[in-house]
Amino acid sequence: MKVGVFTVILRSMPLDQALDYLAALGVQTVEIGTGAYPGIDHCDVQALLASDAKAQEFRQKIESRGLKISCLSVHGNPIHPNAELAAQHHAAFEQTVRLAAKLGVEVVATFSGCPGGAPGDRQPNWVTCPWPPEYLEILDYQWNDVVIPYWAKTTEFARREGIRQIALEMHPGFVVYNPETLLKLRAAAGKEIGANFDPSHLIWQGIDPCAAVRALQGAIYHVHAKDTSIQTWNSLTNGVLDTKHYGQELQRSWLFRTVGYGSSRQFWCDFVSALRMIGYDHALSIEHEDSLMTAREGLEKAISFLQSIVLQEPKGSVDWA
Protein backbone atom coordinates (compact mmCIF):
# COMPACT_ATOMS: atom_id res chain seq x y z
CA MET A 1 0.00 0.00 0.00
CA LYS A 2 1.05 3.57 -0.63
CA VAL A 3 0.46 6.79 1.29
CA GLY A 4 -1.27 9.34 -0.92
CA VAL A 5 -2.99 12.72 -0.78
CA PHE A 6 -6.10 14.13 -2.42
CA THR A 7 -4.57 17.37 -3.66
CA VAL A 8 -7.80 19.42 -3.59
CA ILE A 9 -6.91 20.62 -0.09
CA LEU A 10 -3.81 22.25 -1.63
CA ARG A 11 -5.77 24.01 -4.37
CA SER A 12 -4.34 27.38 -3.31
CA MET A 13 -0.90 26.14 -4.45
CA PRO A 14 0.06 25.75 -8.10
CA LEU A 15 0.36 22.08 -9.02
CA ASP A 16 4.16 22.16 -9.23
CA GLN A 17 4.45 23.62 -5.74
CA ALA A 18 1.95 21.13 -4.31
CA LEU A 19 3.80 18.20 -5.89
CA ASP A 20 7.17 19.39 -4.58
CA TYR A 21 5.69 19.80 -1.09
CA LEU A 22 4.14 16.33 -1.07
CA ALA A 23 7.15 14.59 -2.57
CA ALA A 24 9.39 16.13 0.11
CA LEU A 25 7.09 14.61 2.76
CA GLY A 26 7.48 11.13 1.29
CA VAL A 27 4.02 10.91 -0.27
CA GLN A 28 3.80 8.24 -2.97
CA THR A 29 0.51 8.91 -4.78
CA VAL A 30 -1.73 11.83 -5.61
CA GLU A 31 -5.46 11.92 -6.25
CA ILE A 32 -6.33 14.69 -8.70
CA GLY A 33 -9.65 16.57 -8.90
CA THR A 34 -11.03 16.74 -12.43
CA GLY A 35 -14.35 18.52 -12.09
CA ALA A 36 -17.76 18.70 -10.37
CA TYR A 37 -17.37 19.29 -6.61
CA PRO A 38 -13.54 18.86 -6.46
CA GLY A 39 -12.99 21.41 -9.24
CA ILE A 40 -10.12 21.50 -11.72
CA ASP A 41 -7.56 23.70 -9.94
CA HIS A 42 -4.74 21.21 -10.60
CA CYS A 43 -5.95 19.75 -13.87
CA ASP A 44 -7.18 21.51 -17.03
CA VAL A 45 -9.12 18.53 -18.27
CA GLN A 46 -10.15 19.94 -21.63
CA ALA A 47 -6.63 21.13 -22.44
CA LEU A 48 -5.17 17.70 -21.66
CA LEU A 49 -7.82 15.94 -23.72
CA ALA A 50 -7.10 18.23 -26.65
CA SER A 51 -3.32 17.79 -26.63
CA ASP A 52 -1.29 14.60 -26.39
CA ALA A 53 1.79 16.69 -25.64
CA LYS A 54 0.11 18.49 -22.72
CA ALA A 55 -1.22 15.21 -21.35
CA GLN A 56 2.25 13.68 -21.48
CA GLU A 57 3.74 16.78 -19.84
CA PHE A 58 1.14 16.58 -17.05
CA ARG A 59 1.87 12.94 -16.36
CA GLN A 60 5.63 13.50 -16.49
CA LYS A 61 5.32 16.40 -14.06
CA ILE A 62 3.92 13.97 -11.49
CA GLU A 63 6.05 10.92 -12.25
CA SER A 64 9.32 12.88 -12.35
CA ARG A 65 8.84 13.54 -8.63
CA GLY A 66 8.47 9.85 -7.86
CA LEU A 67 4.68 10.15 -7.55
CA LYS A 68 1.86 8.23 -9.21
CA ILE A 69 -1.75 9.23 -9.87
CA SER A 70 -3.91 6.95 -7.72
CA CYS A 71 -7.18 8.09 -9.29
CA LEU A 72 -8.97 10.98 -10.93
CA SER A 73 -11.81 12.35 -8.80
CA VAL A 74 -14.93 13.90 -10.23
CA HIS A 75 -17.29 13.62 -7.25
CA GLY A 76 -20.66 15.00 -8.28
CA ASN A 77 -24.37 14.33 -8.57
CA PRO A 78 -25.02 13.37 -12.21
CA ILE A 79 -28.62 12.37 -11.39
CA HIS A 80 -29.53 15.61 -9.63
CA PRO A 81 -33.14 16.67 -10.37
CA ASN A 82 -31.76 19.99 -11.60
CA ALA A 83 -31.16 18.94 -15.19
CA GLU A 84 -28.54 21.61 -15.85
CA LEU A 85 -26.43 20.63 -12.84
CA ALA A 86 -26.84 16.93 -13.61
CA ALA A 87 -25.70 17.51 -17.19
CA GLN A 88 -22.63 19.43 -16.00
CA HIS A 89 -21.61 16.68 -13.58
CA HIS A 90 -22.28 13.93 -16.13
CA ALA A 91 -20.18 15.75 -18.74
CA ALA A 92 -17.36 16.16 -16.20
CA PHE A 93 -17.52 12.44 -15.48
CA GLU A 94 -17.33 11.48 -19.15
CA GLN A 95 -14.40 13.84 -19.71
CA THR A 96 -12.65 12.38 -16.66
CA VAL A 97 -13.12 8.83 -17.97
CA ARG A 98 -11.58 9.81 -21.30
CA LEU A 99 -8.70 11.57 -19.57
CA ALA A 100 -8.07 8.61 -17.25
CA ALA A 101 -7.79 6.34 -20.29
CA LYS A 102 -5.41 8.80 -21.94
CA LEU A 103 -3.19 9.11 -18.86
CA GLY A 104 -3.22 5.39 -18.06
CA VAL A 105 -5.07 5.92 -14.76
CA GLU A 106 -7.21 2.91 -13.86
CA VAL A 107 -9.60 4.42 -11.30
CA VAL A 108 -12.20 7.20 -11.56
CA ALA A 109 -13.84 8.22 -8.27
CA THR A 110 -17.21 9.89 -7.86
CA PHE A 111 -20.52 9.70 -5.98
CA SER A 112 -23.57 7.64 -6.92
CA GLY A 113 -25.68 10.79 -6.82
CA CYS A 114 -29.19 11.27 -5.50
CA PRO A 115 -32.28 12.17 -7.55
CA GLY A 116 -35.49 13.80 -6.43
CA GLY A 117 -38.30 11.83 -4.87
CA ALA A 118 -40.55 12.02 -7.92
CA PRO A 119 -40.54 13.45 -11.45
CA GLY A 120 -40.60 17.23 -11.31
CA ASP A 121 -38.81 17.55 -7.96
CA ARG A 122 -36.28 20.36 -7.75
CA GLN A 123 -33.96 19.04 -5.02
CA PRO A 124 -32.49 15.61 -4.15
CA ASN A 125 -34.40 13.49 -1.64
CA TRP A 126 -32.34 11.15 0.56
CA VAL A 127 -34.56 8.60 2.27
CA THR A 128 -33.52 7.41 5.75
CA CYS A 129 -36.51 5.29 6.87
CA PRO A 130 -39.24 3.10 5.32
CA TRP A 131 -42.29 4.77 6.90
CA PRO A 132 -44.60 6.51 6.17
CA PRO A 133 -45.05 4.27 3.11
CA GLU A 134 -44.42 7.01 0.55
CA TYR A 135 -40.73 6.73 1.41
CA LEU A 136 -40.65 3.23 -0.05
CA GLU A 137 -42.36 4.61 -3.16
CA ILE A 138 -39.61 7.23 -3.41
CA LEU A 139 -36.92 4.54 -3.19
CA ASP A 140 -38.64 2.46 -5.86
CA TYR A 141 -38.76 5.46 -8.19
CA GLN A 142 -35.20 6.50 -7.49
CA TRP A 143 -33.59 3.10 -7.95
CA ASN A 144 -35.68 1.66 -10.76
CA ASP A 145 -36.46 4.76 -12.80
CA VAL A 146 -33.29 6.83 -12.32
CA VAL A 147 -30.30 5.26 -10.55
CA ILE A 148 -30.01 1.85 -12.19
CA PRO A 149 -30.79 3.05 -15.74
CA TYR A 150 -28.27 5.88 -15.43
CA TRP A 151 -25.44 3.77 -14.02
CA ALA A 152 -26.06 0.83 -16.35
CA LYS A 153 -25.64 3.19 -19.29
CA THR A 154 -22.70 5.00 -17.70
CA THR A 155 -20.74 1.86 -16.86
CA GLU A 156 -21.18 0.74 -20.46
CA PHE A 157 -19.66 4.05 -21.57
CA ALA A 158 -16.70 3.63 -19.20
CA ARG A 159 -16.23 0.06 -20.40
CA ARG A 160 -16.04 1.22 -24.01
CA GLU A 161 -13.45 3.82 -23.04
CA GLY A 162 -11.32 1.21 -21.28
CA ILE A 163 -12.04 2.21 -17.67
CA ARG A 164 -13.12 -0.73 -15.53
CA GLN A 165 -12.96 0.78 -12.05
CA ILE A 166 -15.56 3.39 -11.10
CA ALA A 167 -15.01 4.02 -7.40
CA LEU A 168 -18.18 5.31 -5.73
CA GLU A 169 -17.69 6.96 -2.37
CA MET A 170 -20.29 5.67 0.09
CA HIS A 171 -21.64 8.96 1.41
CA PRO A 172 -24.89 9.73 3.27
CA GLY A 173 -27.04 12.04 1.19
CA PHE A 174 -26.52 9.86 -1.89
CA VAL A 175 -28.23 6.60 -2.80
CA VAL A 176 -25.01 4.61 -2.26
CA TYR A 177 -24.00 5.22 1.35
CA ASN A 178 -23.09 1.79 2.78
CA PRO A 179 -21.89 -1.65 1.56
CA GLU A 180 -25.44 -2.92 0.98
CA THR A 181 -26.37 -0.09 -1.38
CA LEU A 182 -23.01 -0.25 -3.16
CA LEU A 183 -23.39 -3.97 -3.80
CA LYS A 184 -26.99 -3.45 -4.93
CA LEU A 185 -25.87 -0.99 -7.62
CA ARG A 186 -22.87 -3.16 -8.56
CA ALA A 187 -25.18 -6.15 -9.11
CA ALA A 188 -27.52 -4.06 -11.26
CA ALA A 189 -25.05 -1.99 -13.29
CA GLY A 190 -21.88 -4.07 -13.56
CA LYS A 191 -18.62 -4.93 -11.86
CA GLU A 192 -17.14 -1.65 -13.00
CA ILE A 193 -18.94 -0.25 -9.95
CA GLY A 194 -16.81 -0.46 -6.83
CA ALA A 195 -15.94 1.59 -3.77
CA ASN A 196 -13.86 4.61 -3.04
CA PHE A 197 -13.76 3.41 0.57
CA ASP A 198 -13.81 6.31 3.04
CA PRO A 199 -14.09 4.96 6.60
CA SER A 200 -15.05 8.35 8.00
CA HIS A 201 -18.50 8.22 6.38
CA LEU A 202 -19.13 4.77 7.81
CA ILE A 203 -17.94 5.39 11.38
CA TRP A 204 -20.61 7.96 12.20
CA GLN A 205 -23.31 5.68 10.79
CA GLY A 206 -22.31 3.00 13.32
CA ILE A 207 -20.69 0.79 10.67
CA ASP A 208 -17.49 -1.08 11.51
CA PRO A 209 -15.15 -0.19 8.61
CA CYS A 210 -13.19 -3.44 8.99
CA ALA A 211 -16.39 -5.48 8.67
CA ALA A 212 -17.37 -3.35 5.67
CA VAL A 213 -13.98 -4.01 4.05
CA ARG A 214 -14.60 -7.75 4.30
CA ALA A 215 -18.10 -7.38 2.88
CA LEU A 216 -16.67 -5.54 -0.14
CA GLN A 217 -13.85 -7.92 -1.00
CA GLY A 218 -13.08 -7.56 -4.70
CA ALA A 219 -15.06 -4.31 -4.97
CA ILE A 220 -12.72 -1.78 -3.31
CA TYR A 221 -10.92 0.23 -5.99
CA HIS A 222 -9.58 3.17 -3.96
CA VAL A 223 -9.37 4.16 -0.28
CA HIS A 224 -9.60 7.54 1.44
CA ALA A 225 -7.74 8.02 4.70
CA LYS A 226 -10.01 10.21 6.79
CA ASP A 227 -11.24 9.81 10.35
CA THR A 228 -14.35 10.67 12.35
CA SER A 229 -14.65 11.53 16.03
CA ILE A 230 -17.97 10.65 17.69
CA GLN A 231 -18.66 13.31 20.32
CA THR A 232 -20.58 11.19 22.78
CA TRP A 233 -21.72 14.10 24.95
CA ASN A 234 -23.87 15.20 21.98
CA SER A 235 -24.56 11.92 20.18
CA LEU A 236 -25.97 10.23 23.30
CA THR A 237 -28.57 12.98 23.46
CA ASN A 238 -29.27 13.75 19.80
CA GLY A 239 -28.07 10.71 17.85
CA VAL A 240 -25.83 10.91 14.80
CA LEU A 241 -28.17 12.27 12.09
CA ASP A 242 -26.62 15.69 12.54
CA THR A 243 -27.42 18.53 10.13
CA LYS A 244 -25.57 21.30 11.95
CA HIS A 245 -22.79 23.08 10.03
CA TYR A 246 -19.38 21.45 10.30
CA GLY A 247 -18.05 24.63 11.88
CA GLN A 248 -20.24 24.17 14.98
CA GLU A 249 -17.74 21.79 16.52
CA LEU A 250 -18.94 22.01 20.12
CA GLN A 251 -22.55 21.28 19.22
CA ARG A 252 -22.11 18.50 16.66
CA SER A 253 -22.51 14.77 17.37
CA TRP A 254 -19.47 13.94 15.24
CA LEU A 255 -16.62 15.64 13.43
CA PHE A 256 -14.40 14.68 10.52
CA ARG A 257 -10.84 14.42 11.81
CA THR A 258 -7.32 13.79 10.61
CA VAL A 259 -6.43 10.09 10.83
CA GLY A 260 -5.61 9.12 14.40
CA TYR A 261 -7.64 11.96 15.94
CA GLY A 262 -10.99 10.19 15.79
CA SER A 263 -10.14 6.50 15.99
CA SER A 264 -7.31 4.77 17.78
CA ARG A 265 -4.00 3.68 16.30
CA GLN A 266 -5.22 0.12 16.86
CA PHE A 267 -8.24 0.79 14.64
CA TRP A 268 -6.06 2.08 11.82
CA CYS A 269 -3.71 -0.92 12.15
CA ASP A 270 -6.75 -3.21 11.98
CA PHE A 271 -8.11 -1.30 8.98
CA VAL A 272 -4.86 -1.55 7.02
CA SER A 273 -4.64 -5.24 7.92
CA ALA A 274 -8.23 -5.87 6.77
CA LEU A 275 -7.44 -4.23 3.45
CA ARG A 276 -4.41 -6.46 3.03
CA MET A 277 -6.43 -9.59 3.86
CA ILE A 278 -8.91 -8.87 1.07
CA GLY A 279 -6.11 -8.16 -1.41
CA TYR A 280 -6.17 -4.37 -1.61
CA ASP A 281 -2.71 -3.00 -2.43
CA HIS A 282 -3.27 0.52 -3.72
CA ALA A 283 -3.35 4.04 -2.26
CA LEU A 284 -4.46 5.29 1.14
CA SER A 285 -5.34 8.76 -0.09
CA ILE A 286 -5.52 11.37 2.67
CA GLU A 287 -8.55 13.64 2.42
CA HIS A 288 -8.24 16.52 4.86
CA GLU A 289 -11.55 17.84 6.21
CA ASP A 290 -10.55 18.50 9.83
CA SER A 291 -11.91 21.89 10.92
CA LEU A 292 -9.66 21.93 14.01
CA MET A 293 -6.42 21.93 12.00
CA THR A 294 -4.94 23.81 9.08
CA ALA A 295 -4.46 21.88 5.88
CA ARG A 296 -0.70 21.85 6.36
CA GLU A 297 -0.78 20.57 9.94
CA GLY A 298 -3.51 18.04 9.22
CA LEU A 299 -1.77 16.65 6.16
CA GLU A 300 1.64 16.41 7.79
CA LYS A 301 0.26 14.67 10.87
CA ALA A 302 -1.75 12.26 8.71
CA ILE A 303 1.20 11.47 6.44
CA SER A 304 3.49 10.77 9.39
CA PHE A 305 0.84 8.63 11.09
CA LEU A 306 0.08 6.51 8.03
CA GLN A 307 3.74 6.06 7.17
CA SER A 308 4.21 4.45 10.58
CA ILE A 309 1.50 1.81 10.05
CA VAL A 310 1.12 1.23 6.30
CA LEU A 311 2.20 -2.19 5.02
CA GLN A 312 4.52 -1.69 2.05
CA GLU A 313 6.39 -4.97 1.66
CA PRO A 314 4.65 -8.07 0.28
CA LYS A 315 3.14 -10.56 2.69
CA GLY A 316 5.63 -12.99 4.18
CA SER A 317 5.29 -16.75 3.82
CA VAL A 318 3.75 -18.66 6.70
CA ASP A 319 6.83 -20.81 7.17
CA TRP A 320 6.46 -21.26 10.93
CA ALA A 321 3.31 -23.39 10.61
GUTOR-453482 format. One record per residue (C-alpha): residue in three letters; z, y, x. Coordinates in steps of 0.25 Angstrom, whole numbers, plus 5000, padded with zeros to 4 digits. Layout:
{node ALA {Z Y X}}
...
END
This chain:
{node MET {5000 5000 5000}}
{node LYS {4997 5014 5004}}
{node VAL {5005 5027 5002}}
{node GLY {4996 5037 4995}}
{node VAL {4997 5051 4988}}
{node PHE {4990 5057 4976}}
{node THR {4985 5069 4982}}
{node VAL {4986 5078 4969}}
{node ILE {5000 5082 4972}}
{node LEU {4993 5089 4985}}
{node ARG {4983 5096 4977}}
{node SER {4987 5110 4983}}
{node MET {4982 5105 4996}}
{node PRO {4968 5103 5000}}
{node LEU {4964 5088 5001}}
{node ASP {4963 5089 5017}}
{node GLN {4977 5094 5018}}
{node ALA {4983 5085 5008}}
{node LEU {4976 5073 5015}}
{node ASP {4982 5078 5029}}
{node TYR {4996 5079 5023}}
{node LEU {4996 5065 5017}}
{node ALA {4990 5058 5029}}
{node ALA {5000 5065 5038}}
{node LEU {5011 5058 5028}}
{node GLY {5005 5045 5030}}
{node VAL {4999 5044 5016}}
{node GLN {4988 5033 5015}}
{node THR {4981 5036 5002}}
{node VAL {4978 5047 4993}}
{node GLU {4975 5048 4978}}
{node ILE {4965 5059 4975}}
{node GLY {4964 5066 4961}}
{node THR {4950 5067 4956}}
{node GLY {4952 5074 4943}}
{node ALA {4959 5075 4929}}
{node TYR {4974 5077 4931}}
{node PRO {4974 5075 4946}}
{node GLY {4963 5086 4948}}
{node ILE {4953 5086 4960}}
{node ASP {4960 5095 4970}}
{node HIS {4958 5085 4981}}
{node CYS {4945 5079 4976}}
{node ASP {4932 5086 4971}}
{node VAL {4927 5074 4964}}
{node GLN {4913 5080 4959}}
{node ALA {4910 5085 4973}}
{node LEU {4913 5071 4979}}
{node LEU {4905 5064 4969}}
{node ALA {4893 5073 4972}}
{node SER {4893 5071 4987}}
{node ASP {4894 5058 4995}}
{node ALA {4897 5067 5007}}
{node LYS {4909 5074 5000}}
{node ALA {4915 5061 4995}}
{node GLN {4914 5055 5009}}
{node GLU {4921 5067 5015}}
{node PHE {4932 5066 5005}}
{node ARG {4935 5052 5007}}
{node GLN {4934 5054 5023}}
{node LYS {4944 5066 5021}}
{node ILE {4954 5056 5016}}
{node GLU {4951 5044 5024}}
{node SER {4951 5052 5037}}
{node ARG {4965 5054 5035}}
{node GLY {4969 5039 5034}}
{node LEU {4970 5041 5019}}
{node LYS {4963 5033 5007}}
{node ILE {4961 5037 4993}}
{node SER {4969 5028 4984}}
{node CYS {4963 5032 4971}}
{node LEU {4956 5044 4964}}
{node SER {4965 5049 4953}}
{node VAL {4959 5056 4940}}
{node HIS {4971 5054 4931}}
{node GLY {4967 5060 4917}}
{node ASN {4966 5057 4903}}
{node PRO {4951 5053 4900}}
{node ILE {4954 5049 4886}}
{node HIS {4961 5062 4882}}
{node PRO {4959 5067 4867}}
{node ASN {4954 5080 4873}}
{node ALA {4939 5076 4875}}
{node GLU {4937 5086 4886}}
{node LEU {4949 5083 4894}}
{node ALA {4946 5068 4893}}
{node ALA {4931 5070 4897}}
{node GLN {4936 5078 4909}}
{node HIS {4946 5067 4914}}
{node HIS {4935 5056 4911}}
{node ALA {4925 5063 4919}}
{node ALA {4935 5065 4931}}
{node PHE {4938 5050 4930}}
{node GLU {4923 5046 4931}}
{node GLN {4921 5055 4942}}
{node THR {4933 5050 4949}}
{node VAL {4928 5035 4948}}
{node ARG {4915 5039 4954}}
{node LEU {4922 5046 4965}}
{node ALA {4931 5034 4968}}
{node ALA {4919 5025 4969}}
{node LYS {4912 5035 4978}}
{node LEU {4925 5036 4987}}
{node GLY {4928 5022 4987}}
{node VAL {4941 5024 4980}}
{node GLU {4945 5012 4971}}
{node VAL {4955 5018 4962}}
{node VAL {4954 5029 4951}}
{node ALA {4967 5033 4945}}
{node THR {4969 5040 4931}}
{node PHE {4976 5039 4918}}
{node SER {4972 5031 4906}}
{node GLY {4973 5043 4897}}
{node CYS {4978 5045 4883}}
{node PRO {4970 5049 4871}}
{node GLY {4974 5055 4858}}
{node GLY {4981 5047 4847}}
{node ALA {4968 5048 4838}}
{node PRO {4954 5054 4838}}
{node GLY {4955 5069 4838}}
{node ASP {4968 5070 4845}}
{node ARG {4969 5081 4855}}
{node GLN {4980 5076 4864}}
{node PRO {4983 5062 4870}}
{node ASN {4993 5054 4862}}
{node TRP {5002 5045 4871}}
{node VAL {5009 5034 4862}}
{node THR {5023 5030 4866}}
{node CYS {5027 5021 4854}}
{node PRO {5021 5012 4843}}
{node TRP {5028 5019 4831}}
{node PRO {5025 5026 4822}}
{node PRO {5012 5017 4820}}
{node GLU {5002 5028 4822}}
{node TYR {5006 5027 4837}}
{node LEU {5000 5013 4837}}
{node GLU {4987 5018 4831}}
{node ILE {4986 5029 4842}}
{node LEU {4987 5018 4852}}
{node ASP {4977 5010 4845}}
{node TYR {4967 5022 4845}}
{node GLN {4970 5026 4859}}
{node TRP {4968 5012 4866}}
{node ASN {4957 5007 4857}}
{node ASP {4949 5019 4854}}
{node VAL {4951 5027 4867}}
{node VAL {4958 5021 4879}}
{node ILE {4951 5007 4880}}
{node PRO {4937 5012 4877}}
{node TYR {4938 5024 4887}}
{node TRP {4944 5015 4898}}
{node ALA {4935 5003 4896}}
{node LYS {4923 5013 4897}}
{node THR {4929 5020 4909}}
{node THR {4933 5007 4917}}
{node GLU {4918 5003 4915}}
{node PHE {4914 5016 4921}}
{node ALA {4923 5015 4933}}
{node ARG {4918 5000 4935}}
{node ARG {4904 5005 4936}}
{node GLU {4908 5015 4946}}
{node GLY {4915 5005 4955}}
{node ILE {4929 5009 4952}}
{node ARG {4938 4997 4948}}
{node GLN {4952 5003 4948}}
{node ILE {4956 5014 4938}}
{node ALA {4970 5016 4940}}
{node LEU {4977 5021 4927}}
{node GLU {4991 5028 4929}}
{node MET {5000 5023 4919}}
{node HIS {5006 5036 4913}}
{node PRO {5013 5039 4900}}
{node GLY {5005 5048 4892}}
{node PHE {4992 5039 4894}}
{node VAL {4989 5026 4887}}
{node VAL {4991 5018 4900}}
{node TYR {5005 5021 4904}}
{node ASN {5011 5007 4908}}
{node PRO {5006 4993 4912}}
{node GLU {5004 4988 4898}}
{node THR {4994 5000 4895}}
{node LEU {4987 4999 4908}}
{node LEU {4985 4984 4906}}
{node LYS {4980 4986 4892}}
{node LEU {4970 4996 4897}}
{node ARG {4966 4987 4909}}
{node ALA {4964 4975 4899}}
{node ALA {4955 4984 4890}}
{node ALA {4947 4992 4900}}
{node GLY {4946 4984 4912}}
{node LYS {4953 4980 4926}}
{node GLU {4948 4993 4931}}
{node ILE {4960 4999 4924}}
{node GLY {4973 4998 4933}}
{node ALA {4985 5006 4936}}
{node ASN {4988 5018 4945}}
{node PHE {5002 5014 4945}}
{node ASP {5012 5025 4945}}
{node PRO {5026 5020 4944}}
{node SER {5032 5033 4940}}
{node HIS {5026 5033 4926}}
{node LEU {5031 5019 4923}}
{node ILE {5046 5022 4928}}
{node TRP {5049 5032 4918}}
{node GLN {5043 5023 4907}}
{node GLY {5053 5012 4911}}
{node ILE {5043 5003 4917}}
{node ASP {5046 4996 4930}}
{node PRO {5034 4999 4939}}
{node CYS {5036 4986 4947}}
{node ALA {5035 4978 4934}}
{node ALA {5023 4987 4931}}
{node VAL {5016 4984 4944}}
{node ARG {5017 4969 4942}}
{node ALA {5012 4970 4928}}
{node LEU {4999 4978 4933}}
{node GLN {4996 4968 4945}}
{node GLY {4981 4970 4948}}
{node ALA {4980 4983 4940}}
{node ILE {4987 4993 4949}}
{node TYR {4976 5001 4956}}
{node HIS {4984 5013 4962}}
{node VAL {4999 5017 4963}}
{node HIS {5006 5030 4962}}
{node ALA {5019 5032 4969}}
{node LYS {5027 5041 4960}}
{node ASP {5041 5039 4955}}
{node THR {5049 5043 4943}}
{node SER {5064 5046 4941}}
{node ILE {5071 5043 4928}}
{node GLN {5081 5053 4925}}
{node THR {5091 5045 4918}}
{node TRP {5100 5056 4913}}
{node ASN {5088 5061 4905}}
{node SER {5081 5048 4902}}
{node LEU {5093 5041 4896}}
{node THR {5094 5052 4886}}
{node ASN {5079 5055 4883}}
{node GLY {5071 5043 4888}}
{node VAL {5059 5044 4897}}
{node LEU {5048 5049 4887}}
{node ASP {5050 5063 4894}}
{node THR {5041 5074 4890}}
{node LYS {5048 5085 4898}}
{node HIS {5040 5092 4909}}
{node TYR {5041 5086 4922}}
{node GLY {5048 5099 4928}}
{node GLN {5060 5097 4919}}
{node GLU {5066 5087 4929}}
{node LEU {5080 5088 4924}}
{node GLN {5077 5085 4910}}
{node ARG {5067 5074 4912}}
{node SER {5069 5059 4910}}
{node TRP {5061 5056 4922}}
{node LEU {5054 5063 4934}}
{node PHE {5042 5059 4942}}
{node ARG {5047 5058 4957}}
{node THR {5042 5055 4971}}
{node VAL {5043 5040 4974}}
{node GLY {5058 5036 4978}}
{node TYR {5064 5048 4969}}
{node GLY {5063 5041 4956}}
{node SER {5064 5026 4959}}
{node SER {5071 5019 4971}}
{node ARG {5065 5015 4984}}
{node GLN {5067 5000 4979}}
{node PHE {5059 5003 4967}}
{node TRP {5047 5008 4976}}
{node CYS {5049 4996 4985}}
{node ASP {5048 4987 4973}}
{node PHE {5036 4995 4968}}
{node VAL {5028 4994 4981}}
{node SER {5032 4979 4981}}
{node ALA {5027 4977 4967}}
{node LEU {5014 4983 4970}}
{node ARG {5012 4974 4982}}
{node MET {5015 4962 4974}}
{node ILE {5004 4965 4964}}
{node GLY {4994 4967 4976}}
{node TYR {4994 4983 4975}}
{node ASP {4990 4988 4989}}
{node HIS {4985 5002 4987}}
{node ALA {4991 5016 4987}}
{node LEU {5005 5021 4982}}
{node SER {5000 5035 4979}}
{node ILE {5011 5045 4978}}
{node GLU {5010 5055 4966}}
{node HIS {5019 5066 4967}}
{node GLU {5025 5071 4954}}
{node ASP {5039 5074 4958}}
{node SER {5044 5088 4952}}
{node LEU {5056 5088 4961}}
{node MET {5048 5088 4974}}
{node THR {5036 5095 4980}}
{node ALA {5024 5088 4982}}
{node ARG {5025 5087 4997}}
{node GLU {5040 5082 4997}}
{node GLY {5037 5072 4986}}
{node LEU {5025 5067 4993}}
{node GLU {5031 5066 5007}}
{node LYS {5043 5059 5001}}
{node ALA {5035 5049 4993}}
{node ILE {5026 5046 5005}}
{node SER {5038 5043 5014}}
{node PHE {5044 5035 5003}}
{node LEU {5032 5026 5000}}
{node GLN {5029 5024 5015}}
{node SER {5042 5018 5017}}
{node ILE {5040 5007 5006}}
{node VAL {5025 5005 5004}}
{node LEU {5020 4991 5009}}
{node GLN {5008 4993 5018}}
{node GLU {5007 4980 5026}}
{node PRO {5001 4968 5019}}
{node LYS {5011 4958 5013}}
{node GLY {5017 4948 5023}}
{node SER {5015 4933 5021}}
{node VAL {5027 4925 5015}}
{node ASP {5029 4917 5027}}
{node TRP {5044 4915 5026}}
{node ALA {5042 4906 5013}}
END
